[in-house]
């Protein structure tokens, strides 16, 4: 998946959770980690 697609996905996840900015950044990081885990983990 291209980087821009991953960012768009993170933004979508971020928008789903209305949160304060600091909390939102944590959600962004967590969603990035989840995406990386999905990308690199064997199915």
Residue pairs with C-beta under 8 A, 6 or more apart in sequence:
1 35
1 39
6 32
6 35
9 31
9 35
10 28
10 31
10 32
10 35
13 27
13 28
13 31
14 24
14 27
14 28
14 31
17 23
17 24
17 27
19 27
